[in-house]
């Protein structure tokens, strides 16, 4: 996967990339990668941990699956139907 990284900082000097550590840190702070959408690759957040299914009942499995889906939605991995 390749994704375009953009910067809010503009460089006009073709010879000197950074004049100081502060200059570099300002540039680095301005970097961004687009968020993922249903049709475009991008960055998503890490989801919260979901415990493994405990017990063997269908209710426990449903509860765990619902928690997993909620975690994925909150992280932006999947959308809400």
CNS distance restraints for C-alpha pairs under 8 A (distance, minus, plus):
assign (resid   1 and name CA) (resid  41 and name CA) 7.84 0.50 0.50
assign (resid   3 and name CA) (resid  33 and name CA) 7.30 0.50 0.50
assign (resid   3 and name CA) (resid  41 and name CA) 7.37 0.50 0.50
assign (resid   3 and name CA) (resid  42 and name CA) 6.75 0.50 0.50
assign (resid   4 and name CA) (resid  33 and name CA) 6.59 0.50 0.50
assign (resid   4 and name CA) (resid  34 and name CA) 7.90 0.50 0.50
assign (resid   5 and name CA) (resid  31 and name CA) 6.62 0.50 0.50
assign (resid   5 and name CA) (resid  32 and name CA) 5.76 0.50 0.50
assign (resid   5 and name CA) (resid  33 and name CA) 5.01 0.50 0.50
assign (resid   5 and name CA) (resid  34 and name CA) 7.81 0.50 0.50
assign (resid   6 and name CA) (resid  31 and name CA) 5.59 0.50 0.50
assign (resid   6 and name CA) (resid  32 and name CA) 5.41 0.50 0.50
assign (resid   6 and name CA) (resid  33 and name CA) 6.49 0.50 0.50
assign (resid   7 and name CA) (resid  27 and name CA) 7.05 0.50 0.50
assign (resid   7 and name CA) (resid  28 and name CA) 7.87 0.50 0.50
assign (resid   7 and name CA) (resid  30 and name CA) 5.06 0.50 0.50
assign (resid   7 and name CA) (resid  31 and name CA) 4.31 0.50 0.50
assign (resid   7 and name CA) (resid  32 and name CA) 6.21 0.50 0.50
assign (resid   8 and name CA) (resid  27 and name CA) 7.61 0.50 0.50
assign (resid   8 and name CA) (resid  30 and name CA) 4.97 0.50 0.50
assign (resid   8 and name CA) (resid  31 and name CA) 6.65 0.50 0.50
assign (resid   9 and name CA) (resid  26 and name CA) 7.72 0.50 0.50
assign (resid   9 and name CA) (resid  27 and name CA) 5.61 0.50 0.50
assign (resid   9 and name CA) (resid  30 and name CA) 6.11 0.50 0.50
assign (resid  11 and name CA) (resid  17 and name CA) 7.43 0.50 0.50
assign (resid  13 and name CA) (resid  17 and name CA) 6.98 0.50 0.50
assign (resid  18 and name CA) (resid  23 and name CA) 5.85 0.50 0.50
assign (resid  18 and name CA) (resid  24 and name CA) 5.78 0.50 0.50
assign (resid  19 and name CA) (resid  23 and name CA) 6.22 0.50 0.50
assign (resid  19 and name CA) (resid  24 and name CA) 7.79 0.50 0.50
assign (resid  20 and name CA) (resid  24 and name CA) 6.40 0.50 0.50
assign (resid  21 and name CA) (resid  25 and name CA) 6.11 0.50 0.50
assign (resid  22 and name CA) (resid  26 and name CA) 6.10 0.50 0.50
assign (resid  23 and name CA) (resid  27 and name CA) 6.32 0.50 0.50
assign (resid  24 and name CA) (resid  28 and name CA) 6.03 0.50 0.50
assign (resid  25 and name CA) (resid  29 and name CA) 6.00 0.50 0.50
assign (resid  26 and name CA) (resid  30 and name CA) 6.48 0.50 0.50
assign (resid  27 and name CA) (resid  31 and name CA) 6.85 0.50 0.50
assign (resid  33 and name CA) (resid  42 and name CA) 6.88 0.50 0.50
assign (resid  33 and name CA) (resid  43 and name CA) 6.74 0.50 0.50
assign (resid  34 and name CA) (resid  42 and name CA) 5.50 0.50 0.50
assign (resid  34 and name CA) (resid  43 and name CA) 6.44 0.50 0.50
assign (resid  35 and name CA) (resid  41 and name CA) 7.62 0.50 0.50
assign (resid  35 and name CA) (resid  42 and name CA) 4.72 0.50 0.50
assign (resid  35 and name CA) (resid  43 and name CA) 4.74 0.50 0.50
assign (resid  35 and name CA) (resid  44 and name CA) 6.31 0.50 0.50
assign (resid  36 and name CA) (resid  40 and name CA) 5.72 0.50 0.50
assign (resid  36 and name CA) (resid  41 and name CA) 4.94 0.50 0.50
assign (resid  36 and name CA) (resid  42 and name CA) 3.76 0.50 0.50
assign (resid  36 and name CA) (resid  43 and name CA) 5.27 0.50 0.50
assign (resid  36 and name CA) (resid  44 and name CA) 6.17 0.50 0.50
assign (resid  36 and name CA) (resid  76 and name CA) 7.65 0.50 0.50
assign (resid  36 and name CA) (resid  77 and name CA) 7.89 0.50 0.50
assign (resid  37 and name CA) (resid  41 and name CA) 6.60 0.50 0.50
assign (resid  37 and name CA) (resid  42 and name CA) 7.15 0.50 0.50
assign (resid  38 and name CA) (resid  78 and name CA) 7.97 0.50 0.50
assign (resid  38 and name CA) (resid  79 and name CA) 7.95 0.50 0.50
assign (resid  44 and name CA) (resid  75 and name CA) 6.24 0.50 0.50
assign (resid  44 and name CA) (resid  76 and name CA) 5.69 0.50 0.50
assign (resid  44 and name CA) (resid  77 and name CA) 6.16 0.50 0.50
assign (resid  45 and name CA) (resid  75 and name CA) 4.78 0.50 0.50
assign (resid  45 and name CA) (resid  76 and name CA) 6.57 0.50 0.50
assign (resid  45 and name CA) (resid  77 and name CA) 7.71 0.50 0.50
assign (resid  46 and name CA) (resid  75 and name CA) 5.92 0.50 0.50
assign (resid  47 and name CA) (resid  71 and name CA) 5.28 0.50 0.50
assign (resid  47 and name CA) (resid  72 and name CA) 5.88 0.50 0.50
assign (resid  47 and name CA) (resid  74 and name CA) 7.07 0.50 0.50
assign (resid  47 and name CA) (resid  75 and name CA) 5.01 0.50 0.50
assign (resid  48 and name CA) (resid  71 and name CA) 5.75 0.50 0.50
assign (resid  48 and name CA) (resid  75 and name CA) 8.00 0.50 0.50
assign (resid  49 and name CA) (resid  71 and name CA) 7.73 0.50 0.50
assign (resid  50 and name CA) (resid  64 and name CA) 7.22 0.50 0.50
assign (resid  50 and name CA) (resid  67 and name CA) 6.54 0.50 0.50
assign (resid  50 and name CA) (resid  68 and name CA) 5.93 0.50 0.50
assign (resid  50 and name CA) (resid  71 and name CA) 7.65 0.50 0.50
assign (resid  51 and name CA) (resid  64 and name CA) 7.16 0.50 0.50
assign (resid  52 and name CA) (resid  64 and name CA) 7.09 0.50 0.50
assign (resid  53 and name CA) (resid  60 and name CA) 6.27 0.50 0.50
assign (resid  53 and name CA) (resid  61 and name CA) 5.69 0.50 0.50
assign (resid  53 and name CA) (resid  64 and name CA) 5.85 0.50 0.50
assign (resid  54 and name CA) (resid  60 and name CA) 6.41 0.50 0.50
assign (resid  54 and name CA) (resid  61 and name CA) 7.71 0.50 0.50
assign (resid  55 and name CA) (resid  60 and name CA) 6.70 0.50 0.50
assign (resid  56 and name CA) (resid  60 and name CA) 7.04 0.50 0.50
assign (resid  56 and name CA) (resid  61 and name CA) 7.56 0.50 0.50
assign (resid  57 and name CA) (resid  61 and name CA) 6.61 0.50 0.50
assign (resid  58 and name CA) (resid  62 and name CA) 6.11 0.50 0.50
assign (resid  59 and name CA) (resid  63 and name CA) 6.13 0.50 0.50
assign (resid  60 and name CA) (resid  64 and name CA) 6.24 0.50 0.50
assign (resid  61 and name CA) (resid  65 and name CA) 6.12 0.50 0.50
assign (resid  62 and name CA) (resid  66 and name CA) 6.04 0.50 0.50
assign (resid  63 and name CA) (resid  67 and name CA) 6.24 0.50 0.50
assign (resid  64 and name CA) (resid  68 and name CA) 6.17 0.50 0.50
assign (resid  65 and name CA) (resid  69 and name CA) 6.15 0.50 0.50
assign (resid  66 and name CA) (resid  70 and name CA) 6.14 0.50 0.50
assign (resid  67 and name CA) (resid  71 and name CA) 6.17 0.50 0.50
assign (resid  68 and name CA) (resid  72 and name CA) 6.26 0.50 0.50
assign (resid  69 and name CA) (resid  73 and name CA) 6.14 0.50 0.50
assign (resid  70 and name CA) (resid  74 and name CA) 6.09 0.50 0.50
assign (resid  71 and name CA) (resid  75 and name CA) 6.19 0.50 0.50
assign (resid  72 and name CA) (resid  76 and name CA) 6.25 0.50 0.50
assign (resid  72 and name CA) (resid  77 and name CA) 5.15 0.50 0.50
assign (resid  72 and name CA) (resid  78 and name CA) 5.83 0.50 0.50
assign (resid  73 and name CA) (resid  77 and name CA) 5.85 0.50 0.50
assign (resid  73 and name CA) (resid  78 and name CA) 5.02 0.50 0.50
assign (resid  73 and name CA) (resid  79 and name CA) 5.63 0.50 0.50
assign (resid  73 and name CA) (resid  80 and name CA) 6.51 0.50 0.50
